[in-house]
Amino acid sequence: MAKLERLYISNNSLSGPIPSDIGNIPHLGLLDLSKNRLNGSIPNSIANLSQLRKLLLYQNQLSGMIPTGLGNCTNLEILDLSRNSIVGMIPYEVAGLRSLKLYLNLSSNHLHGPIPLELSKMDMIQAIDLSSNDLSGFIPTQLSSCIALEYLNISKNIFQGTLPDSLGQLPYLQVLDVSYNNLTGQIPQTFSRSSTLKFANFSYNSFTGNVSNDGIFSSLTVESFLGNTRLCGMIHGMPRCRRRHSHLHLLPVLLIPLSITFMVFVFAYPLALKARIGRPVMILRGGRNIDEGADGKGEYNYPRLSYKQLIEATGGFCSSSLIGSGQFGHVYKGVLKDNTNVAIKVLDNSKSVGGDLSGSFKRECEVLKRTRHRNLIKIITICSKPDFKALVLPLMSNGSLERHLYPTEDHSVNNRLLTLARVISICSDVAEGVAYLHHHSPVRVVHCDLKPSNILLDENMTALVADFGIARLVKFAEDDSSANEPCSYNSTDALLCGSIGYIAPEYGMGKRASTQGDVFSFGVLLLEIIVGRRPTEVLVDQSSSLHEWVKSRFPNMLDPIISHALTRYVPPTATTESDQTWRDVVAEIVELGVLCTQSNPCTRPSMLEVCIEMNRLKQCVTNPSLQIILE
């Protein structure tokens, strides 16, 4: 038991108290005892589990108080104690756990007292559910510090006072439920102006005032406002507000802001303009031109291949040699005179717009010549002429990951090569390669286009990351206020980075390429592999992105997704007793995908952290001695 890392015994008929010896498993990271008949209090010995990342005790008959020692579990990312009979107040030690990243669920218990102010320290938490308790007091405005929060449910308590308008300014909030409380005052307009809010429930409180039908409120029904007898507005089914005939009292309210605006424009604008003009601009220049030198000798010391030799190797770039196409050109299979099989990536001059083609070629050469890693494609040589540019790369005998995920009649692919263990190994390889680019490469690189077609598989099914045509070479500004934001060069920052479905949301708001964007794309890749659908298919069919579709089913409605994944990627030793182990592994992959695709880039894990997690899963499924089989 000393090496046990995961313990899943949920959905059984276990009864009695949780043994205190559970705290003597030093490496335990995941503990799921949910959906049983366990009673008694949560043992204080759980505080000894310093490696604990997920604790699921929901839907039992547990009583007593939440042990304050849980605050010592500083690696805890998920805590679900819902649907028990737990009493007492929420310990401030637990409320201050900044490590919680996915969700905190304490709903359907008998907790009382106020929301601890320490809860605001959870600046990476995505979901908080405190509903169906006896919590009281005011809703703290400090909750707005939970900047990654997407779901907040504090319904069916006895909160009083006003609803803080700062909650409506949470940048990623999508669902809010404050129903069945004693809240008063007006519903803040910040909620109607929120650009992310998709659902809100204000029913059965004592709110007053006018409710507009602007923004998100235009899609809400009267059910979201029932039980507030002093509300009025334009929502269908809601009483209309009475009009006041005198508007003279509004005159001072209008004149004062107009006067202030005029004064600001007259006096502050020239100062702001002067400050803007005088602001220094940081320019990072990197590398020499690959075409430098009249003799054509640049920084590259690769074997020379002429244009004629490439024509001979590919049969004149005939259609039968074509093995793929991309944003900037085509890839052909070729055989050199020494019988070396190669892939020749030829850039299409007809797709050159504003120098993008030349820039793509230079970027890819720049990346490939500076990086050395077993999970990154290596360059054999280049061929560069004014009207022809090509990269000669090793030919990967098993093609791209895309061919294996979506086999067609044109591609004879052995589907049995993609077992679940193999899929995890491939994802681990990709994570290793990208982590090297982000953290260990001589020049830091943001790939910008992680997707299945850019992941190649060699004869051993080892994954290699390829296609650096839109990659960004980055350096970090040491003297800038945003020290963790990369400054890119040799790039077109104004363009969206990547392929539809894999692009990080911040890129759509004009943010520059970043390592966090690659983490997002990797998360989409994980979810795509498990769900078995292209991200663009989910966009069309569900009017939603792939990660949002999965997140709406996380964590309690994943069974169909997991079952489909197990059917698709048959485990190498599929037995009844090991089925639960495989299900748990798939659930962990989904969880990692959800973490990587958080809306707030600052709350996503780094690629190094992703590597550690993928390597742990890889060891679990490839080393029988590490597999945990629960009967």
N, C-alpha and C positions, 0 to 999 in steps of 0.2 A: 504493500500500500504506500510505501514511502515515495515511489516514483509516479503514483497516480496523478494524472493531470486533469482528467475529465470524469465526472460521475453523473450519469443520466439514469434516473429511475423514476421518471415521471409517468403519470397516467396508469398507475397500478392501484392496488388496494392496501397500500402500506398504512399501518396504524401505529399509535404510540408516539412517544416523544422523539425528537431528533437527538441521537446520541451525542454527548459532549465530545466523544473521541473523534468526531469529525474534524475538530480543530488540530488534530495531530497528523494531518496529511500536508506536508509543507509545500508541495508543488501543485496543489489543487488549484486549477484556474477556472474551471466551469463546474458549477454545482446546480443541478436541476432536480428538485424533489417535488415539483408541482403536480397538481391534480391527484393527490392522494388523500389519506384521512389522518394525516399527522396532527398531533395535538401537543399541548404544553407550550412552553415558551421557546423562543429561538435561543440556542445555547450561546453563552458569552464566548465560548472557545472559538467561535467563527472569527473572532477578532485576530486569531493567530494566523489566519490564511492570508498572508501578505501578497500572494500571487493571484488571489481571486479576482477574476475579471467579470464573471457573470454569476449572479445569484438569483435563482428562480424558485420561490417558495409559494407561489400563488395557488389559490383554490385548494386550501387545506382547512384545518380546524385549529390553527395556531392561535394562542392567546398570549397574555402578558404584554410586555412593552418591547419596543425596538431596542436592541442592545446598543448602548453608546459605543461599544468597542468596534462596531462596524465602521466607524470613522477611521480606524486604523488600516482598513483595506483600501489603501490609496491607489490601487490599480483597478478598482471596481469600475466597470463601464456600464453595466446594466443591473438594476435592482428592482425586482418585482415581488412585492409582499402582498399583493391585492387579494381580495376575497378571502379574508381570514377574520379573526375576531381580536385583532391586536388593539390594545388600548394605550392610553397615555399620550404624551405630546411627541411631536417629531423632534428627535434629539438634534441639537445644533451641530453636533459632531458629524452626524450623517448628512444633514442639510448642507454642510460645507464641503462635501466630497467633490472637488473640482474634476476628478477623473471621470465622472459619469458623462458619457458621450451620447449614448443612444436614448435611453429613457429611464425615468423614475416613476414607478407605479405603486402607490400606496392606497389605491382606491378600495372602497367597500370594506372598511374596517370601522373601528370605533375611536379613532384618534380625535383628540380635542386640543384646544388652545390655538394660538396664532400660527401663521406661517413664519418660520424662523427667517430672520433677515439674511442668515448665512446661505439661504437657498440661492441668493443672487450671485454667489460665487461660481455657480455652475454655468460658466460662460460657453461651454461646449455641448450642453445637453440639448437634444432635439425634441423630446416629448416629456411632459410632466402631467401626471394624472393623480390628483388628490381628491377626486369626487367621492360622494357618498360616505362622508365622515361627519364629525361634529366640530369641524374646525371653525373658529370664530375670529373676530377682530377685523381689522382693516386689511385690504389687499395691499401689500407693500409696493410702493412705486419702484423699489429697487429691483423688482423682477425684470424690469426693462434691461438690466445688465446681462440677462441670459440671451445674448445677441443671436445665438444659433437656434433659438426655440422656434419650432414649427407647429407644435401641438400643445395646447394648454387647456386642461379641463379641471375646473375647481367647482363644478356644479354640486348641488345637493349638500350644501354645508350651511352655516349660519353667518356668513360674512356680512358685514355692514359697511356703511360709508359709501363713498363714491368709487367709481371704476377709474383707475388711473389712466389718463390719456396717453401716458408714455408707453403703455402696452400696445397701443395701436401703432406705435412707431417702430416696433420690432421688425427688423428688415426681412425676416423670413417666415413670419407667423402665417400659418395657413388655416388653422382651426382653433376657434375659441369658444368655450362653453362655460358661462357663468350663471346658468339657470338655477332656479330654486335656491336663492339666497335672500338676503335682506338689503340688497344694494339700493342706493338712492341717488338722486341727482340726475343730470342729463347723461345720455350716452355720448361719449366724446366723439367728435367728428373725425378724429384721427383714424378711427376704425373704418369709416366709410371711404376715407381717402387712401387706405392701405392698398398698395399695388400687388400684394401677395395673398391677402386674406381671401379664402374661398368659402368658408362657412363660419357662421357665428350664431350663438344662441343666447339671447338676453332674457328669456321668458321667466315669468314668475319671480319678479323682484318688485321694487317700488320705484322704478325709473320714471322720470317726468320729462316733459318737453316735446319738441318737434323732432320727428325722425325723417330725414331726407331719404330720397330714393336714388342717391348718387352712388357711384362706385359699386362696391360689393353689395350694398344694401339694395340695389336694383334687382339683384338675383335672389334675395331672401324673400320668404313668404311671411305671412302674418304669424305663423307658428313660432317663429324666432322671437316674437315680441309679446306673446300671450301672457296674461296675468299681470300686466303693467297698466293699470286702469287709467293712469294719467299721461299715457303716451298718445300722441296723435301724429299724423303725417300722411304721406302719399302712398304708403305701402297698401296694396290691395287688401281690403278687409279691416283696415285700421281706421278709427275715427279721424275725420279731417280736422285740422286745426282752425280755430276761429281767427279771422283776419282783424287786425287792428286798423282803425281808420286814420289815426294820426301818426304821421311819420316824422313830426318835428323833433321828437326825442332822439332820432337817429342822426340828426345833423351834426352834433358835436362828435359823434362816433366816427362819422365819415371824414369830417374836416381835419381832425387831429392826425390820423395816419397819412392823409394826403400832404399835410404840411411837413410832417417828418420826412416823408419820401422825397419831397422837393428839396429840403435842406440837405439830406444825405447826397442827393444827386449833384447839387451845386458844389458842396465842399469836399465830400469824400471821394467822388469819382476821379478828380485829377490826382489825388494822392495815391489811389489804388492803381491808376494807370502808370504813374511814375514808378511805383514799386514793381509793377509787372515788367516794365521795360528794363529796369535795372537788375532783374533777377538773373543770376548766372545760370548757364545751361551746361550740363555735364554731357560730354560726347565721348563715347568709348569707341576706339578704333581697334580692330583686331585683324591680324594676319596680313599677308601680302597677297597680291593678285595671283591666281594660279597660272595666268597666261604671261607672267612677267618674263622678260628676257627675249631677245630677238631670235635666239636659237630654239625657242620653245621649251627650254629647260626651266622649270619652276622649282617648287619645293618638293616635288614628287620624285621618288626614286623607284618607281615601279617598272616592270618589264614593258618594253615598247611593243605595241601592236598597231599595225597600220590599218587604215580604213579598208584596204583590199583584203587583208587577212580576216577582218570581221565579216566581210561579205562572203568569203569562202567558208567561214565557220558556220554561217547561218543559212547557206544556200541562197544568198542574195536577199536576206531578210524576208524570206517567203512566209506565207500565211501558215504553213504547216509547222514552222518553227516558233510561231507566236505562242507564248505561254501566259501572257497577262498584259493588262493595260492599266495605266494610272493617270493621275492628274496632269502630268507633264510629258507623257510619252508611252512607249511600249517596251515590253521585255521579251526577248527572244532566247530560245535555247540554241547553243552553239557548241561545236566540237573543234578544239584547236588541233594543230598539227601533231602535238604530242598526246592526242586522245584525251585531253582534259575537257571534261564537261563544264561549261560555263553558262551563266545567265548574262546577257548583254542588254543593259537598260539604255535604250536610245531615246533621247529627248526630242520631242516633236516640235519643230520650228514653227509649225502652223498654230501652235497654242501659246506662242510667246506674245505676251501683252505687257507693254511698258517695261520690258527687261526682266519679267518674272522668270523666263526660261533660263537665261544666263545666271540670274541670281540663284535659282534652284540648283543648277549644276554646281556652282561654286560652293553653295552651302553644303551639299551632300559630300562633295570632295573634302571640304574643310573638316567635316565631322568624321568621315571615315578614315582620314589620314591621321587623326589625332587620337583615336580611340582604339583600345585593344581589350577585348573581353570575349569570353567564350560564348556569350549569349548575344553578341552583336555581329551583324554581317561584316565580313572582311572584304576589302577591295583588292582585286588582282592587278588591275591597271586601268588607265583611262585613255580615251581617244578624243582629242579636241581639235576641231577645225572651225573656221568661221561659220560654216553652214552645217556642221555635224558635231554632235557631242554625245559621247557614250561612256558608260561605266561598265567595266567587265568584273563580274562578281562570281563567286562559286555557285554552282547549281545545286540547289537543295532537292535531294531525290524524292522527298515526301511532300513537296509543294508547300502551299500556304495552309495555315490553320483554317482559313475560310473554306477551302476545298473539302476539308474533313467535316466541318460543321454543317455545310450545305452541299452535299455531293449531288452532282447532276449526271445525266446520261453521258455527257461528253467527257467526264472525268472518272476513270475507274479507280475509285478510292475504297480501300478496305476500311469499312466503318468500325470493325472490331479493334482497330488500332487505338481508337479513342475510348479506352476504359476510363473510369472515374479516377483511378490512380494516375493514369497518363495525363488526363486533363489537369490535375493538380500539379503534376510535375512540369507541364508546359507553362502554366501560370506562374509557377515559382521561377522558372527560367526567365520569363519576361520581366518579372519583378526584379530579378538580379541584374539583368541588363540595364533596365531603366534606372535602377538605384545607382549603378555605376555612372551612368550619364549625369545624374543629378548631383552626386556627392563625391565621386572618386576620379572622374575623368580629368585629364590635364586641363581641359577647358570645359566648363560646365555646359551641358546641352539640355534643352527642352525639346523633346521629340515632336510634339504638337499633332501627331496623327496616329496614335495607337489604335489599331483595329485588327481584326483577324487576317485581312489580306496582307498586312504588313508584318506578319509573324510567320517566318519560314521554318520548316522542320527538316532536319537532316536525316541521314539514314538510320540514326538511333532515336529519332523522334525528339531530339533536343531542339528547343526553340531558339531562334535567332531573330532579334528585332531588326527590321530593315526599313528602307525608304525614308531617308532623312532629307527629302527634297524641300520640306518647309520647316525643317528644324531651326531652332534659334540657339545661337551661341550666346551664352550669358555670362556676365560678371556681376558681382554684387557691390553696390555703391557703399563704401564703408563710411562715408561722411554724409550720407543722406538720411533724412528723417525716417524714411521707410526702408530700413536697412535690409529687411527680408524680402524686398521686392526687386526682382532682377531687372537690370537695364540691358536691353537687347541691342545687337548691332547686326549688320548684314541681313536685315529682315524687313518685312512690310508689316509693321505693327497694326496698321489700320484695318487689315484684313482679318476675317475670322480664321482661327487656327484649327484646322482639322476637317473632319468629315461630319456630315449631318448625323446626329444621334450620339456622337461621341464628344461633341464640343462642350467644354465647361460653360456654365451659364454666365460667368463673369466676362467671358470673351464677347458675348453679345452686347455687353454694356460698355465696350470700348477698353476693357482692361488688357494690358499687355500679356504676352505669353509668359507662363510661369510653371514651375515644377508642380504646383498644386493642380494646374490644368491637366498635366499628364496623369496625376493620381486619379482625377475624375474619370478620364478616359479609360484607365485601367479598371476602375470600379464598374463602368458600363460593360466592359469586356467580360468581367467575372459574371455579371448578371445575365448577359447575353448567352454565355456558355451554359449556364444553369437553366435558364428559361427556354432556350432553344429557338429564339426568335430574334431577328435583326431589330435593332432599335428603331429603325424607320417603320417597320411593320406595326409596332406598338403605337407609334405616333399616329399612324393612319387609323388603326382599328379602335383604339381606346381614347383618342383625343388626349393623349397624355404621353409623357416620356417613359422610357423603359424603367428608369430608376424610380420614378414617381409611382408607376404601376405596381412595382414590387413593394415599395415602401408602404403603399396602402394596404398591403396584405401582411406586413411584418408587425409582430412576430407570430401572431396566433392563427393566421390563415395561409400558412406556407405549405401545408401538407400536399395539396395538388401539385404545386411546383416541384417539391422534393420528389414526389412519386414519379412525376414525368422525367426528372433528371436521372433517377435510378433506372428507369426503363430504357432511357436513351444511352446511358453510359453504364453498361452492365459491369458490375464489379468483377474482378478476376476470380474471386472466391465467394460467390454469392450464395450464402446459406441463410437459413431463417434466423439463426442466432446472431449473425453479423449484420443483419439488415438494419437494426437500430443504430449500430455504429456508423454505417454509411449515411444514414439519414441525418445523424448529428453532424457529420463532416460537411454534408451539403448545406445544412443550416448555418454552419459557421462561415462557409464561403459566401452565402447570401448576406450574412451579417457584415462581413468585410466589404462586400460590394456596396452595401448601404452606407457604411462609414465613409468609403472613398468618394461617394457621390453626394455628400452633404452640400447644401446650397452655399453655405459660407465656406470659402476656400481655407480660411484660417483654422477651421475645425477638422479638416481632413488630416488623416495621418500622413507622415512623410513616407517616401518610398522605402526608406530603410526600415521603418516600422512595419510596412506591408511585407517586406522581405522576411522579417522575423516570423510573422504570422504564417506566411505561405510555406516557409521551410519547416515550421512545426507541423503543419498539416501534411506536408510531403513525407516527413519522417513517420508520421502516424500511419499513413496508408501504404508505405513501402516497406516498413520494418515490422514484421509480424509481432515481435516482442513488445512493440509499443502500442499495438492496437488494443482497444478496450472493448471487450465483447460482453455485453450484459444480457443475461437470460431473463 
